[in-house]
Amino acid sequence: MKILIVGGDSRQCELGRRFLEAGDEVYTYALDLPLENAYAAESLPNALANADVIILPLPMTRDGIYINTPFYSGEKITLDEVFSGISKDSLLLCGKMSDALREKAKGLHLFFEDYYENELFLNENAYITAEGALSLAMERLNTTVKNSHVMIVGGGRIAKNLFLLLSAVNARVCFCARNDYDLRWAEALGAKTLDLASDTEDIENAVAKSRVIFNTVPVQVIPDCAFEKASKELLYIELAGDEALISPVLTKKGIYTVCAKALPSKYAPQSAGKLLYDTISCILKEKKGEKA
């Protein structure tokens, strides 16, 4: 099977290595990282036309126009270039495909799948992210996480994994969410919880106590007035997006902030790449069964 990997980061190297070990023919494009025994495609149109499977990165794009290629020094590659060059018999595998791109792919009659929708991938990727976030906190604090007051903002997979890891090292966790089910889940495990719909004063008090805040929500839900109460020793770790989600109040107060996007590729690229390979292998087996 001919595999074409376009763009991405260190996870794609581990992904390609495992496909090579399985006996597949691997080509890369727009990935200036070493991958022994893989072919560096010179022409994107030729590579797309001849590939059985095309794998785009996670996320496949950050702006809806260009492929995500953080380790590529050449010209940017548009999604249109890739979509228009794919053979109708090939399988396109993407990470975080928007509704607009999904409709575009359907309109071109492409055979595609979003591996980011796979439950196995989402759960394991959340754990890797949570472990990486805890590692970041341990590296940057000048004290132990044990007995430190920590806020987790959000109630999704990453937040729940973070809570379990932080509880295991005896951090004093305040689990902050809006969803009643998420709050009850944390309460059942002995957590102090805070409904984000609470009075601002309750949120201010929680922020004022915190040594670390992990945000997992893709919008700012902690008001700026609460961050005004933050200690100058606070460590704020943004896990849901880029710097735009970080309150300007934190910057103004000189509080140390970390924007930790794409954390799995930085913290544990081998584990993250293996997860990507396992997920894609399952998708390929399912697709093979559908065609049989």
C-alpha positions in Angstrom: 0.0 0.0 0.0 1.3 3.5 -0.9 1.0 5.9 2.0 1.4 9.7 1.5 1.9 11.8 4.6 1.5 15.5 3.9 2.6 18.1 6.5 2.4 17.7 10.2 4.9 17.3 13.0 7.0 14.7 14.8 3.9 12.5 15.2 3.9 11.9 11.5 7.5 10.5 11.7 6.5 7.9 14.1 3.3 7.2 12.1 5.4 6.7 8.9 8.0 4.6 10.7 5.3 2.2 11.8 3.8 1.9 8.3 7.3 1.2 7.0 7.7 -1.6 9.6 4.3 -3.0 8.4 5.7 -3.3 4.9 4.0 -0.3 3.3 5.6 2.2 0.9 5.7 5.6 2.6 6.0 9.0 0.9 6.2 12.4 2.6 5.6 15.9 1.4 6.0 19.2 3.3 7.7 17.4 6.2 11.3 18.5 6.7 12.0 15.9 9.4 14.1 12.7 9.0 12.2 9.5 8.3 14.6 6.7 7.3 13.5 4.5 4.3 10.6 6.8 3.4 10.6 8.7 0.0 10.5 12.5 0.0 8.0 13.2 -2.8 9.3 15.9 -5.2 5.9 16.6 -6.8 2.7 16.9 -4.8 0.4 16.3 -7.8 2.2 13.1 -8.7 2.3 11.9 -5.1 -1.4 12.6 -4.7 -2.3 10.8 -7.9 -0.4 7.6 -7.0 -1.1 7.3 -3.3 -3.6 4.7 -2.0 -4.0 6.6 1.3 -3.3 10.3 2.0 -2.9 11.4 5.6 -3.2 15.0 6.6 -2.1 16.3 10.0 -3.9 17.2 13.2 -5.2 19.7 12.9 -5.3 19.5 9.1 -5.4 23.3 8.9 -5.3 26.2 11.3 -6.9 28.8 9.0 -9.2 26.8 6.7 -7.0 27.6 3.7 -3.6 26.1 4.1 -2.4 22.6 5.2 -0.8 22.7 8.7 3.0 22.4 7.9 5.0 23.5 10.9 8.1 21.6 9.8 8.3 22.7 6.2 10.4 25.5 4.7 8.8 25.6 1.3 5.7 27.4 0.0 2.4 27.0 1.8 0.1 24.3 0.4 -3.6 25.0 0.0 -6.3 22.6 0.9 -7.6 23.1 -2.7 -4.3 21.9 -4.1 -4.6 18.7 -2.1 -8.3 18.0 -2.6 -8.2 18.6 -6.4 -5.2 16.3 -6.8 -6.6 13.2 -5.0 -7.6 10.2 -7.1 -11.2 9.1 -6.6 -10.0 5.7 -5.6 -7.7 7.0 -2.8 -8.7 7.4 0.9 -8.1 10.8 2.5 -7.6 10.7 6.2 -7.8 14.1 8.1 -7.6 15.5 11.6 -10.3 17.9 12.7 -12.2 18.4 9.5 -14.6 21.4 9.5 -18.1 21.1 8.2 -17.2 23.4 5.3 -14.2 21.2 4.3 -16.4 18.1 4.7 -18.9 19.5 2.3 -16.1 20.5 -0.1 -14.7 16.9 0.0 -18.2 15.5 -0.6 -18.7 17.8 -3.6 -15.5 16.5 -5.1 -16.7 12.9 -4.4 -13.7 12.1 -2.3 -13.5 9.1 -0.1 -12.5 10.5 3.3 -12.5 10.0 7.0 -11.7 12.2 10.0 -9.6 10.2 12.4 -10.2 12.9 15.1 -13.7 11.6 15.5 -12.5 8.1 16.6 -13.3 7.5 20.3 -10.1 5.5 20.9 -8.1 8.4 19.5 -9.9 11.1 21.4 -9.6 9.3 24.8 -6.0 8.4 24.5 -5.0 11.7 23.0 -6.7 13.4 26.0 -4.6 11.3 28.4 -1.4 12.2 26.6 -2.3 15.9 26.7 -3.2 15.7 30.4 0.1 14.0 31.3 2.0 16.5 29.3 0.2 19.4 31.0 1.1 18.0 34.4 4.7 17.6 33.3 4.7 21.2 32.2 3.5 22.3 35.6 6.1 20.3 37.4 8.9 21.8 35.3 7.8 25.4 35.8 6.7 25.4 39.5 9.3 26.1 42.2 7.3 24.0 44.5 5.7 20.5 44.5 2.3 19.9 42.9 1.4 18.0 46.1 -0.8 20.3 48.3 -0.8 23.0 45.7 -4.2 24.6 44.9 -5.0 23.8 41.2 -7.9 24.9 39.1 -9.1 22.8 36.2 -11.4 24.8 33.9 -13.6 22.6 31.8 -15.2 19.2 32.1 -14.2 17.3 29.0 -11.8 14.4 28.4 -8.6 16.4 29.0 -10.0 18.0 32.2 -11.1 14.6 33.6 -7.7 13.0 32.9 -6.0 16.0 34.5 -8.1 15.6 37.6 -7.2 11.9 38.0 -3.5 12.6 37.5 -3.5 15.6 39.9 -5.4 13.7 42.5 -2.9 10.9 42.4 -0.1 13.4 43.4 -2.3 14.9 46.1 -2.9 18.3 44.6 -5.8 20.4 46.0 -8.0 20.4 42.9 -10.9 22.7 42.2 -12.8 21.2 39.2 -14.7 24.0 37.4 -17.4 23.3 34.8 -20.9 24.2 33.7 -22.3 20.8 32.9 -24.1 19.2 35.9 -23.0 15.7 34.9 -19.3 16.7 34.8 -19.6 18.4 38.2 -21.3 15.4 39.7 -18.6 13.1 38.2 -15.9 15.1 40.0 -17.8 15.3 43.2 -18.2 11.6 43.3 -14.5 11.2 43.2 -14.0 13.6 46.1 -13.2 16.8 44.2 -14.1 20.3 45.3 -16.2 21.7 42.4 -17.2 25.1 41.2 -20.1 25.7 38.8 -18.8 28.3 36.2 -22.3 29.8 36.4 -21.6 30.8 40.0 -21.4 34.3 41.4 -18.3 36.1 40.2 -17.1 36.3 43.8 -16.8 32.5 44.1 -14.7 32.4 40.9 -12.6 35.3 42.2 -11.9 33.4 45.4 -10.9 30.2 43.6 -8.6 32.1 41.3 -7.0 34.0 44.2 -6.1 30.7 45.9 -4.8 28.9 42.8 -1.1 28.2 42.2 -1.9 26.6 38.8 -4.8 27.0 36.4 -5.3 24.6 33.5 -7.8 25.9 30.9 -9.3 23.3 28.6 -12.2 25.4 27.3 -11.9 27.0 23.8 -13.3 30.3 25.0 -12.5 32.5 28.0 -14.9 31.6 30.8 -13.0 33.0 33.7 -13.8 36.8 33.8 -11.0 39.3 33.7 -12.1 40.7 37.1 -11.3 37.2 38.6 -7.8 37.3 37.1 -7.3 40.6 38.8 -7.3 38.7 42.1 -4.7 36.2 40.9 -1.4 35.7 42.8 1.7 36.8 41.0 3.0 33.3 41.5 0.2 31.8 39.5 1.1 29.5 36.6 -1.5 29.6 33.8 -1.5 26.8 31.3 -3.6 27.2 28.2 -4.6 23.8 26.6 -7.5 24.7 24.4 -6.1 27.2 21.9 -3.6 29.9 21.2 -2.5 33.1 23.0 -5.7 34.9 22.0 -7.5 32.9 24.8 -5.2 34.2 27.5 -6.6 37.1 29.4 -4.6 40.4 28.9 -4.9 40.9 32.7 -2.5 38.0 33.2 0.0 39.6 30.9 -0.4 42.9 32.5 0.2 41.5 36.0 3.3 39.7 34.7 1.9 36.2 35.5 3.7 33.3 33.8 1.5 31.8 31.1 2.1 28.8 28.8 0.3 28.2 25.5 0.5 24.5 25.2 -1.2 23.7 21.9 -0.2 20.5 20.1 1.1 19.2 23.4 1.1 15.5 22.5 3.6 16.1 19.6 5.9 17.9 22.0 5.6 15.9 25.1 5.3 12.3 23.8 5.7 12.2 20.0 6.4 8.5 19.9 3.3 7.7 22.0 1.2 10.2 20.0 2.5 8.8 16.7 1.7 5.2 17.8 -1.8 6.3 18.7 -2.2 7.9 15.3 -1.0 4.7 13.6 -3.3 2.4 15.7 -6.3 4.6 15.0 -5.6 4.8 11.2 -4.9 1.1 11.1 -8.4 0.4 12.6 -10.0 2.8 10.1 -8.2 1.0 7.2 -9.3 -2.4 8.4 -12.9 -1.2 8.6 -12.8 0.3 5.1 -11.3 -2.9 3.7 -14.1 -4.8 5.3 -16.7 -2.5 3.7 -15.2 -3.0 0.2 -15.0 -6.8 0.7 
